[in-house]
Amino acid sequence: MNIFSFLNDQLLKMQWLSDIAKFLVENVFNLSIQTQMGGAVHFFIYDVVKIFILLSVLIFLMSYIQSYFPPERTKKILGKFKGITGNIMGALLGTITPFCSCSSIPIFIGFTSAGLPLGVTFSFLISSPLVDIASFLILLSFFGIKIAIAYVLVGIVLAVIAGTIIGKLNMEDEIQDYVRKIGNSDIEDEVLTKGKRARYAVAEVKNIVKKVWIYILIGVGIGAAIHNFIPQEVIDNVVGSNNPFAVILATLVGIPMYADIFGTIPIAEALVLKSVNIGTVLAFMMAVTALSLPSIVMISRVVKPKLLTIFVGIVTVGIILIGYLFNMFSYLLV
């Protein structure tokens, strides 16, 4: 256990990085980390560097694995499954794609135009930005094994249930006409060498970092402000246990924002440090990643208003229910 704790602290939590950040704050910036400003600077340096290190390593590994599952192969795999099994497979395959919600939509269009069941494609669309192995490991680094596992499980369950409901509603005619006219073409999968897969993974790291770096900086900045400058009583009254509508508020606040899970984690970390209930925090994270306003706008170009409304409504209600359930049973995650 001592070895495990040491590896967990130094590799995942990066205690060594926290010590370096503390040294910089106290000896370069001449600030005490016990002060609001010093604590905020330490929080910002530590979280930014930590997230970028984890992001680069994990996206490389995930992209290397994903190179074995290009869209054409994924489409063929999903085409073999029907019903609830298809929804489960769609959600699980979504976990190996390190995409934000907007990046998942072109693949969603390809799956839909190929004639895959609508519910299965929606399970993929929900799961892809919400859950992946990289997010699991980063959640593990920040919040521990129980919360990381719980987040992944509820994300997959939400994707499966939402996709199943949409599939049962038989709303294939609610897809925009141009999507059905795209057609379906089977392209032979390119046989990649290990070197090509590694180059592909490096390119994906660069591509994703270019897309998310600004949201990481904004997220860490907001997290540092919450942790060091917003009084505890304000947090308690707005999203704390004192407010019975905290989960609903966190969900509604999260929807207009645009970030992936890497940008929301530092905000979630600050809220947890302020003793906000874990269900409220998870509801906020899930709303940002699964229902960001830009992704809703992009989906509206693919599906008609009725299906879009049903999709947003089902996912929103699901996130709120998950938040309240987690708050009720939060003692199990301590």
TAMO-V225192 format. One record per residue. PSI is psi as a letter, one per 40 degrees, with the letter a starting at -180 (* if undefined). OMEGA is omega in whole degrees, 0 to 359 (NA if undefined). D_LAST is the distance of its C-alpha to the last C-alpha in whole Angstrom. Layout:
PSI | OMEGA | D_LAST
PSI | OMEGA | D_LAST
This chain:
d | 179 | 18
d | 178 | 20
d | 179 | 22
d | 180 | 19
d | 179 | 17
d | 180 | 20
d | 179 | 21
d | 181 | 17
d | 188 | 18
d | 183 | 22
d | 183 | 22
d | 181 | 19
e | 176 | 18
f | 178 | 21
d | 178 | 21
d | 179 | 25
d | 176 | 25
d | 179 | 23
d | 178 | 26
d | 179 | 29
d | 178 | 28
d | 179 | 28
d | 180 | 31
d | 182 | 32
d | 186 | 31
d | 186 | 33
d | 179 | 36
d | 182 | 37
e | 179 | 36
f | 178 | 36
i | 173 | 33
h | 180 | 30
e | 176 | 27
e | 178 | 26
i | 180 | 28
d | 182 | 27
d | 179 | 30
d | 178 | 29
d | 180 | 25
d | 179 | 26
d | 178 | 28
d | 179 | 26
d | 184 | 23
d | 182 | 26
d | 184 | 27
d | 184 | 24
d | 180 | 23
d | 182 | 26
d | 181 | 27
d | 181 | 24
d | 180 | 24
d | 176 | 27
d | 180 | 27
d | 181 | 24
d | 183 | 26
d | 182 | 29
d | 186 | 28
d | 178 | 26
d | 176 | 29
d | 182 | 32
d | 181 | 30
d | 180 | 29
d | 177 | 33
d | 178 | 34
d | 183 | 33
d | 180 | 34
e | 176 | 37
e | 183 | 37
g | 176 | 37
i | 184 | 39
d | 182 | 39
d | 179 | 42
d | 178 | 41
d | 179 | 37
d | 180 | 40
d | 179 | 42
d | 182 | 38
d | 181 | 37
e | 182 | 41
e | 186 | 41
i | 180 | 38
i | 174 | 38
a | 183 | 36
d | 178 | 33
d | 177 | 33
d | 178 | 34
d | 179 | 31
d | 179 | 29
d | 178 | 31
d | 179 | 31
d | 181 | 28
d | 178 | 27
d | 175 | 30
d | 182 | 29
e | 180 | 26
e | 179 | 28
h | 182 | 30
g | 185 | 28
i | 166 | 30
i | 184 | 29
d | 181 | 30
d | 180 | 34
d | 181 | 34
d | 187 | 34
d | 176 | 36
d | 177 | 39
d | 176 | 38
d | 178 | 37
d | 179 | 41
d | 179 | 42
d | 182 | 40
d | 180 | 41
d | 179 | 45
e | 176 | 45
e | 176 | 45
i | 180 | 41
h | 186 | 40
d | 180 | 38
d | 179 | 35
d | 181 | 34
d | 178 | 35
d | 175 | 33
d | 177 | 30
d | 183 | 31
d | 180 | 31
d | 185 | 28
d | 188 | 26
d | 179 | 28
d | 189 | 26
d | 189 | 23
h | 166 | 22
i | 184 | 23
d | 179 | 22
d | 179 | 23
d | 177 | 20
d | 182 | 18
d | 178 | 18
d | 175 | 18
d | 177 | 15
d | 180 | 14
d | 185 | 15
d | 192 | 14
e | 179 | 10
i | 190 | 10
d | 185 | 10
d | 181 | 8
d | 180 | 9
d | 179 | 12
d | 181 | 13
d | 180 | 12
d | 181 | 14
d | 182 | 17
d | 182 | 17
d | 176 | 17
d | 179 | 20
d | 179 | 22
d | 178 | 22
d | 180 | 23
d | 181 | 26
d | 183 | 27
d | 180 | 27
d | 179 | 29
d | 179 | 31
d | 179 | 32
d | 180 | 33
d | 179 | 35
d | 181 | 37
d | 183 | 38
e | 177 | 39
g | 185 | 42
f | 180 | 42
d | 180 | 44
e | 178 | 46
e | 173 | 44
h | 180 | 44
i | 187 | 46
d | 184 | 50
d | 180 | 50
d | 180 | 47
d | 182 | 48
e | 181 | 51
d | 179 | 50
i | 185 | 50
h | 177 | 49
h | 179 | 50
h | 180 | 49
h | 180 | 49
h | 178 | 49
h | 178 | 46
h | 177 | 47
h | 184 | 46
h | 172 | 45
i | 178 | 45
d | 179 | 42
d | 179 | 43
d | 178 | 44
d | 179 | 40
d | 178 | 39
d | 176 | 41
d | 181 | 40
d | 178 | 36
d | 179 | 37
d | 179 | 39
d | 177 | 36
d | 180 | 34
d | 183 | 36
d | 183 | 37
d | 178 | 33
d | 178 | 33
d | 183 | 36
d | 192 | 34
e | 188 | 31
d | 182 | 31
d | 180 | 32
d | 175 | 29
d | 179 | 27
d | 179 | 29
d | 180 | 29
d | 179 | 25
d | 178 | 24
d | 177 | 27
d | 179 | 25
d | 179 | 22
d | 179 | 24
d | 179 | 25
d | 186 | 22
d | 190 | 20
d | 187 | 24
d | 181 | 26
h | 182 | 25
i | 182 | 24
d | 183 | 21
d | 177 | 23
d | 178 | 24
d | 181 | 21
d | 183 | 19
d | 184 | 23
d | 183 | 23
e | 179 | 19
a | 181 | 17
e | 178 | 16
d | 183 | 20
h | 182 | 21
e | 180 | 21
e | 185 | 23
d | 182 | 20
d | 179 | 19
d | 180 | 23
d | 180 | 24
d | 179 | 21
d | 182 | 23
d | 177 | 26
d | 183 | 26
d | 186 | 25
d | 182 | 28
e | 183 | 30
i | 175 | 29
h | 175 | 30
i | 170 | 27
a | 186 | 26
d | 181 | 22
d | 178 | 23
d | 182 | 24
d | 185 | 21
d | 180 | 18
d | 175 | 20
d | 178 | 20
d | 179 | 16
d | 180 | 15
d | 179 | 17
d | 178 | 16
d | 178 | 12
d | 176 | 14
e | 176 | 15
f | 173 | 12
i | 182 | 13
i | 186 | 11
d | 178 | 10
d | 178 | 13
d | 180 | 15
d | 180 | 15
d | 177 | 15
d | 177 | 18
d | 181 | 20
d | 183 | 19
d | 179 | 20
d | 180 | 23
d | 187 | 24
d | 185 | 25
d | 188 | 26
f | 180 | 28
i | 183 | 29
d | 178 | 33
d | 180 | 35
d | 177 | 34
d | 178 | 35
d | 180 | 38
d | 179 | 38
d | 180 | 37
e | 176 | 40
e | 184 | 43
d | 182 | 42
i | 180 | 41
i | 188 | 43
d | 182 | 42
d | 180 | 41
d | 178 | 39
d | 180 | 37
d | 180 | 36
d | 178 | 35
d | 181 | 33
d | 181 | 31
d | 181 | 31
d | 182 | 29
d | 179 | 27
d | 178 | 26
d | 179 | 26
d | 180 | 23
d | 180 | 21
d | 179 | 21
d | 178 | 20
d | 180 | 17
d | 181 | 16
d | 177 | 16
d | 179 | 15
d | 178 | 12
d | 179 | 12
d | 185 | 13
f | 183 | 10
d | 180 | 7
d | 179 | 5
e | 183 | 6
e | 181 | 4
* | NA | 0
